[in-house]
Amino acid sequence: MERTRVIIADDESLIRMDLREMLTNLGYLVVGEAGDGRSAVNLARELKPDIVIMDIKMPDMDGIEAAQVLTEERVAPVLLLSAYSQQELVQRASQAGVAGYLVKPFREGDLTPAIEVVLTRFSEFRALEREIGNLGEALETRKLVDRAKGILMDSQGLNETEAFRRIQKMSMNNRKPMKAVAEAIILAHSVQEQ
């Protein structure tokens, strides 16, 4: 099984070293380290890790801002580490799209469940995005087919079922998706009208 690739970001090198050791002991592969949010974002863009584990309080760009960039760009999910559990920080983290939050000090045993939850949430999020894209595509196709059916019904005196079957048959005969056939019918009709 391929090891989960991790980037660590914390402005304290001692904490990064401890975290690297814990993650390595747990079987994770630490592929990069950063001491500030901006570097963490750039490193993640470059290395495309499975997860970024970062502290909130960092110079240049804090962990929440960095997490928001990584989430918006769909680079990697973020597990935030913080010595603070204040509601305001947790709320900011949630709004930034952070998938997990772990309060320091934590034990090595706390890391795996937190990481696995973040990875699962991120993959579910990705699956939902794909599903939404597929539904959008299906809706677009349906709109085009309906428009093409209307054109065939008007121009060739067909009923709705006959118009649909005509589009379906053209799709199979030409080995083209129904969306492409519908677009061709609409285009041909718009050219005739000019």
Phi and psi in degrees as GROMACS dihedral restraints (atoms count N, CA, C in turn):
[ dihedral_restraints ]
;  ai    aj    ak    al  type     phi  dphi    fc
    3     4     5     6     1   -74.0    20    10
    4     5     6     7     1   137.4    20    10
    6     7     8     9     1   -75.8    20    10
    7     8     9    10     1   145.9    20    10
    9    10    11    12     1   -70.0    20    10
   10    11    12    13     1   126.8    20    10
   12    13    14    15     1   -90.6    20    10
   13    14    15    16     1   127.7    20    10
   15    16    17    18     1  -125.0    20    10
   16    17    18    19     1   142.0    20    10
   18    19    20    21     1  -112.8    20    10
   19    20    21    22     1   135.7    20    10
   21    22    23    24     1  -108.3    20    10
   22    23    24    25     1   136.0    20    10
   24    25    26    27     1  -134.2    20    10
   25    26    27    28     1   118.0    20    10
   27    28    29    30     1  -156.8    20    10
   28    29    30    31     1   140.9    20    10
   30    31    32    33     1   -77.7    20    10
   31    32    33    34     1    -8.9    20    10
   33    34    35    36     1  -102.3    20    10
   34    35    36    37     1   115.7    20    10
   36    37    38    39     1   -62.6    20    10
   37    38    39    40     1   -31.0    20    10
   39    40    41    42     1   -66.0    20    10
   40    41    42    43     1   -41.1    20    10
   42    43    44    45     1   -67.0    20    10
   43    44    45    46     1   -40.4    20    10
   45    46    47    48     1   -59.8    20    10
   46    47    48    49     1   -42.7    20    10
   48    49    50    51     1   -63.7    20    10
   49    50    51    52     1   -45.8    20    10
   51    52    53    54     1   -61.5    20    10
   52    53    54    55     1   -44.2    20    10
   54    55    56    57     1   -64.5    20    10
   55    56    57    58     1   -42.6    20    10
   57    58    59    60     1   -58.6    20    10
   58    59    60    61     1   -44.3    20    10
   60    61    62    63     1   -63.2    20    10
   61    62    63    64     1   -46.2    20    10
   63    64    65    66     1   -59.6    20    10
   64    65    66    67     1   -48.5    20    10
   66    67    68    69     1   -63.1    20    10
   67    68    69    70     1   -41.7    20    10
   69    70    71    72     1   -63.6    20    10
   70    71    72    73     1   -42.9    20    10
   72    73    74    75     1   -59.8    20    10
   73    74    75    76     1   -34.0    20    10
   75    76    77    78     1   -83.5    20    10
   76    77    78    79     1    -1.7    20    10
   78    79    80    81     1    94.7    20    10
   79    80    81    82     1     7.8    20    10
   81    82    83    84     1   -86.8    20    10
   82    83    84    85     1   155.7    20    10
   84    85    86    87     1  -108.0    20    10
   85    86    87    88     1   110.4    20    10
   87    88    89    90     1   -82.7    20    10
   88    89    90    91     1   112.9    20    10
   90    91    92    93     1   -98.7    20    10
   91    92    93    94     1   -10.5    20    10
   93    94    95    96     1  -169.8    20    10
   94    95    96    97     1   158.4    20    10
   96    97    98    99     1  -137.4    20    10
   97    98    99   100     1   146.8    20    10
   99   100   101   102     1  -141.3    20    10
  100   101   102   103     1   152.6    20    10
  102   103   104   105     1  -104.6    20    10
  103   104   105   106     1    -1.1    20    10
  105   106   107   108     1  -151.3    20    10
  106   107   108   109     1   164.3    20    10
  108   109   110   111     1   -61.6    20    10
  109   110   111   112     1   -43.2    20    10
  111   112   113   114     1   -62.9    20    10
  112   113   114   115     1   -44.4    20    10
  114   115   116   117     1   -63.0    20    10
  115   116   117   118     1   -38.5    20    10
  117   118   119   120     1   -61.8    20    10
  118   119   120   121     1   -43.4    20    10
  120   121   122   123     1   -62.7    20    10
  121   122   123   124     1   -48.2    20    10
  123   124   125   126     1   -63.3    20    10
  124   125   126   127     1   -40.8    20    10
  126   127   128   129     1   -64.9    20    10
  127   128   129   130     1   -41.9    20    10
  129   130   131   132     1   -66.0    20    10
  130   131   132   133     1   -39.7    20    10
  132   133   134   135     1   -60.4    20    10
  133   134   135   136     1   -38.9    20    10
  135   136   137   138     1   -76.5    20    10
  136   137   138   139     1   -46.4    20    10
  138   139   140   141     1   -92.8    20    10
  139   140   141   142     1   -14.2    20    10
  141   142   143   144     1    46.0    20    10
  142   143   144   145     1    64.2    20    10
  144   145   146   147     1   -74.0    20    10
  145   146   147   148     1   171.3    20    10
  147   148   149   150     1   -77.9    20    10
  148   149   150   151     1   -29.0    20    10
  150   151   152   153     1  -156.3    20    10
  151   152   153   154     1   149.8    20    10
  153   154   155   156     1  -117.4    20    10
  154   155   156   157     1   127.1    20    10
  156   157   158   159     1  -110.6    20    10
  157   158   159   160     1   117.9    20    10
  159   160   161   162     1  -142.1    20    10
  160   161   162   163     1   153.1    20    10
  162   163   164   165     1   -76.4    20    10
  163   164   165   166     1   155.1    20    10
  165   166   167   168     1   -78.0    20    10
  166   167   168   169     1   -51.6    20    10
  168   169   170   171     1   -81.2    20    10
  169   170   171   172     1   100.0    20    10
  171   172   173   174     1  -141.8    20    10
  172   173   174   175     1   154.5    20    10
  174   175   176   177     1   -73.5    20    10
  175   176   177   178     1   165.2    20    10
  177   178   179   180     1    73.6    20    10
  178   179   180   181     1   -59.5    20    10
  180   181   182   183     1  -147.7    20    10
  181   182   183   184     1   123.3    20    10
  183   184   185   186     1   -73.7    20    10
  184   185   186   187     1   169.3    20    10
  186   187   188   189     1   -60.5    20    10
  187   188   189   190     1   -33.2    20    10
  189   190   191   192     1   -70.1    20    10
  190   191   192   193     1   -44.2    20    10
  192   193   194   195     1   -61.6    20    10
  193   194   195   196     1   -44.3    20    10
  195   196   197   198     1   -62.4    20    10
  196   197   198   199     1   -42.0    20    10
  198   199   200   201     1   -61.5    20    10
  199   200   201   202     1   -39.0    20    10
  201   202   203   204     1   -62.9    20    10
  202   203   204   205     1   -43.0    20    10
  204   205   206   207     1   -62.3    20    10
  205   206   207   208     1   -48.1    20    10
  207   208   209   210     1   -63.7    20    10
  208   209   210   211     1   -35.4    20    10
  210   211   212   213     1   -71.8    20    10
  211   212   213   214     1   -46.8    20    10
  213   214   215   216     1   -62.4    20    10
  214   215   216   217     1   -36.4    20    10
  216   217   218   219     1   -86.5    20    10
  217   218   219   220     1     0.1    20    10
  219   220   221   222     1    57.1    20    10
  220   221   222   223     1    35.9    20    10
  222   223   224   225     1   -76.5    20    10
  223   224   225   226     1   -54.0    20    10
  225   226   227   228     1  -165.6    20    10
  226   227   228   229     1   154.3    20    10
  228   229   230   231     1   -74.3    20    10
  229   230   231   232     1   157.1    20    10
  231   232   233   234     1  -122.7    20    10
  232   233   234   235     1   133.3    20    10
  234   235   236   237     1  -108.2    20    10
  235   236   237   238     1   115.7    20    10
  237   238   239   240     1   -89.4    20    10
  238   239   240   241     1   139.7    20    10
  240   241   242   243     1  -113.0    20    10
  241   242   243   244     1   138.5    20    10
  243   244   245   246     1  -156.6    20    10
  244   245   246   247     1   147.0    20    10
  246   247   248   249     1   -81.7    20    10
  247   248   249   250     1    -5.5    20    10
  249   250   251   252     1  -112.2    20    10
  250   251   252   253     1   134.5    20    10
  252   253   254   255     1  -117.3    20    10
  253   254   255   256     1    23.9    20    10
  255   256   257   258     1   -59.4    20    10
  256   257   258   259     1   140.7    20    10
  258   259   260   261     1   -55.5    20    10
  259   260   261   262     1   -39.8    20    10
  261   262   263   264     1   -60.9    20    10
  262   263   264   265     1   -41.8    20    10
  264   265   266   267     1   -68.8    20    10
  265   266   267   268     1   -43.5    20    10
  267   268   269   270     1   -61.5    20    10
  268   269   270   271     1   -41.3    20    10
  270   271   272   273     1   -64.7    20    10
  271   272   273   274     1   -45.9    20    10
  273   274   275   276     1   -59.0    20    10
  274   275   276   277     1   -42.6    20    10
  276   277   278   279     1   -62.2    20    10
  277   278   279   280     1   -43.6    20    10
  279   280   281   282     1   -62.4    20    10
  280   281   282   283     1   -44.6    20    10
  282   283   284   285     1   -65.3    20    10
  283   284   285   286     1   -27.0    20    10
  285   286   287   288     1   -80.8    20    10
  286   287   288   289     1    -5.7    20    10
  288   289   290   291     1    89.0    20    10
  289   290   291   292     1    16.9    20    10
  291   292   293   294     1   -65.0    20    10
  292   293   294   295     1   133.9    20    10
  294   295   296   297     1   -89.4    20    10
  295   296   297   298     1   -15.8    20    10
  297   298   299   300     1  -158.6    20    10
  298   299   300   301     1   156.3    20    10
  300   301   302   303     1  -144.1    20    10
  301   302   303   304     1   124.5    20    10
  303   304   305   306     1  -125.8    20    10
  304   305   306   307     1   126.9    20    10
  306   307   308   309     1   -90.5    20    10
  307   308   309   310     1   132.1    20    10
  309   310   311   312     1   -80.2    20    10
  310   311   312   313     1   152.1    20    10
  312   313   314   315     1   -77.4    20    10
  313   314   315   316     1   145.7    20    10
  315   316   317   318     1  -125.6    20    10
  316   317   318   319     1   161.0    20    10
  318   319   320   321     1   -96.8    20    10
  319   320   321   322     1   160.4    20    10
  321   322   323   324     1   -52.5    20    10
  322   323   324   325     1   -40.5    20    10
  324   325   326   327     1   -65.2    20    10
  325   326   327   328     1   -17.6    20    10
  327   328   329   330     1   -78.4    20    10
  328   329   330   331     1   -22.2    20    10
  330   331   332   333     1   -68.7    20    10
  331   332   333   334     1   -50.1    20    10
  333   334   335   336     1   -57.3    20    10
  334   335   336   337     1   -50.7    20    10
  336   337   338   339     1   -59.7    20    10
  337   338   339   340     1   -41.3    20    10
  339   340   341   342     1   -62.6    20    10
  340   341   342   343     1   -44.9    20    10
  342   343   344   345     1   -64.6    20    10
  343   344   345   346     1   -45.1    20    10
  345   346   347   348     1   -64.0    20    10
  346   347   348   349     1   -38.6    20    10
  348   349   350   351     1   -63.1    20    10
  349   350   351   352     1   -44.4    20    10
  351   352   353   354     1   -61.8    20    10
  352   353   354   355     1   -46.0    20    10
  354   355   356   357     1   -63.7    20    10
  355   356   357   358     1   -40.1    20    10
  357   358   359   360     1   -65.8    20    10
  358   359   360   361     1   -46.0    20    10
  360   361   362   363     1   -59.7    20    10
  361   362   363   364     1   -42.5    20    10
  363   364   365   366     1   -64.9    20    10
  364   365   366   367     1   -42.2    20    10
  366   367   368   369     1   -69.0    20    10
  367   368   369   370     1   -34.4    20    10
  369   370   371   372     1   -65.1    20    10
  370   371   372   373     1   -40.7    20    10
  372   373   374   375     1   -61.1    20    10
  373   374   375   376     1   -45.5    20    10
  375   376   377   378     1   -61.3    20    10
  376   377   378   379     1   -42.6    20    10
  378   379   380   381     1   -62.3    20    10
  379   380   381   382     1   -41.7    20    10
  381   382   383   384     1   -63.1    20    10
  382   383   384   385     1   -41.4    20    10
  384   385   386   387     1   -60.0    20    10
  385   386   387   388     1   -43.1    20    10
  387   388   389   390     1   -64.0    20    10
  388   389   390   391     1   -42.3    20    10
  390   391   392   393     1   -62.4    20    10
  391   392   393   394     1   -43.1    20    10
  393   394   395   396     1   -62.1    20    10
  394   395   396   397     1   -41.5    20    10
  396   397   398   399     1   -61.5    20    10
  397   398   399   400     1   -42.7    20    10
  399   400   401   402     1   -65.5    20    10
  400   401   402   403     1   -40.5    20    10
  402   403   404   405     1   -65.4    20    10
  403   404   405   406     1   -39.8    20    10
  405   406   407   408     1   -61.9    20    10
  406   407   408   409     1   -42.7    20    10
  408   409   410   411     1   -63.8    20    10
  409   410   411   412     1   -43.3    20    10
  411   412   413   414     1   -63.4    20    10
  412   413   414   415     1   -41.1    20    10
  414   415   416   417     1   -65.3    20    10
  415   416   417   418     1   -43.0    20    10
  417   418   419   420     1   -60.3    20    10
  418   419   420   421     1   -44.9    20    10
  420   421   422   423     1   -61.1    20    10
  421   422   423   424     1   -44.9    20    10
  423   424   425   426     1   -61.6    20    10
  424   425   426   427     1   -42.1    20    10
  426   427   428   429     1   -60.8    20    10
  427   428   429   430     1   -44.2    20    10
  429   430   431   432     1   -66.0    20    10
  430   431   432   433     1   -42.4    20    10
  432   433   434   435     1   -64.2    20    10
  433   434   435   436     1   -41.0    20    10
  435   436   437   438     1   -61.7    20    10
  436   437   438   439     1   -41.9    20    10
  438   439   440   441     1   -64.4    20    10
  439   440   441   442     1   -42.7    20    10
  441   442   443   444     1   -65.3    20    10
  442   443   444   445     1   -39.6    20    10
  444   445   446   447     1   -59.4    20    10
  445   446   447   448     1   -44.7    20    10
  447   448   449   450     1   -58.8    20    10
  448   449   450   451     1   -41.8    20    10
  450   451   452   453     1   -63.1    20    10
  451   452   453   454     1   -46.8    20    10
  453   454   455   456     1   -64.5    20    10
  454   455   456   457     1   -38.8    20    10
  456   457   458   459     1   -63.1    20    10
  457   458   459   460     1   -43.6    20    10
  459   460   461   462     1   -70.9    20    10
  460   461   462   463     1   -46.8    20    10
  462   463   464   465     1   -81.0    20    10
  463   464   465   466     1   -25.9    20    10
  465   466   467   468     1  -121.1    20    10
  466   467   468   469     1     7.4    20    10
  468   469   470   471     1    64.2    20    10
  469   470   471   472     1    31.1    20    10
  471   472   473   474     1   -90.9    20    10
  472   473   474   475     1   154.9    20    10
  474   475   476   477     1   -84.0    20    10
  475   476   477   478     1   175.6    20    10
  477   478   479   480     1   -61.5    20    10
  478   479   480   481     1   -42.8    20    10
  480   481   482   483     1   -63.7    20    10
  481   482   483   484     1   -43.6    20    10
  483   484   485   486     1   -64.3    20    10
  484   485   486   487     1   -41.1    20    10
  486   487   488   489     1   -63.4    20    10
  487   488   489   490     1   -43.0    20    10
  489   490   491   492     1   -63.4    20    10
  490   491   492   493     1   -45.0    20    10
  492   493   494   495     1   -62.3    20    10
  493   494   495   496     1   -36.6    20    10
  495   496   497   498     1   -62.2    20    10
  496   497   498   499     1   -46.5    20    10
  498   499   500   501     1   -62.8    20    10
  499   500   501   502     1   -43.8    20    10
  501   502   503   504     1   -60.9    20    10
  502   503   504   505     1   -44.2    20    10
  504   505   506   507     1   -65.1    20    10
  505   506   507   508     1   -43.2    20    10
  507   508   509   510     1   -62.2    20    10
  508   509   510   511     1   -37.3    20    10
  510   511   512   513     1   -62.2    20    10
  511   512   513   514     1   -46.5    20    10
  513   514   515   516     1   -70.4    20    10
  514   515   516   517     1   -43.9    20    10
  516   517   518   519     1   -63.2    20    10
  517   518   519   520     1   -38.1    20    10
  519   520   521   522     1   -94.8    20    10
  520   521   522   523     1     0.2    20    10
  522   523   524   525     1    51.1    20    10
  523   524   525   526     1    47.0    20    10
  525   526   527   528     1  -124.3    20    10
  526   527   528   529     1   147.9    20    10
  528   529   530   531     1   -63.4    20    10
  529   530   531   532     1   153.5    20    10
  531   532   533   534     1   -59.1    20    10
  532   533   534   535     1   -32.0    20    10
  534   535   536   537     1   -61.2    20    10
  535   536   537   538     1   -43.5    20    10
  537   538   539   540     1   -66.1    20    10
  538   539   540   541     1   -40.2    20    10
  540   541   542   543     1   -64.3    20    10
  541   542   543   544     1   -44.9    20    10
  543   544   545   546     1   -61.1    20    10
  544   545   546   547     1   -43.2    20    10
  546   547   548   549     1   -61.4    20    10
  547   548   549   550     1   -40.1    20    10
  549   550   551   552     1   -64.6    20    10
  550   551   552   553     1   -41.4    20    10
  552   553   554   555     1   -63.7    20    10
  553   554   555   556     1   -44.6    20    10
  555   556   557   558     1   -64.1    20    10
  556   557   558   559     1   -43.3    20    10
  558   559   560   561     1   -63.7    20    10
  559   560   561   562     1   -46.4    20    10
  561   562   563   564     1   -61.1    20    10
  562   563   564   565     1   -40.0    20    10
  564   565   566   567     1   -65.3    20    10
  565   566   567   568     1   -42.4    20    10
  567   568   569   570     1   -67.8    20    10
  568   569   570   571     1   -31.6    20    10
  570   571   572   573     1   -69.7    20    10
  571   572   573   574     1   -40.1    20    10
  573   574   575   576     1   -64.2    20    10
  574   575   576   577     1   -33.7    20    10
  576   577   578   579     1   -74.7    20    10
  577   578   579   580     1   -16.9    20    10
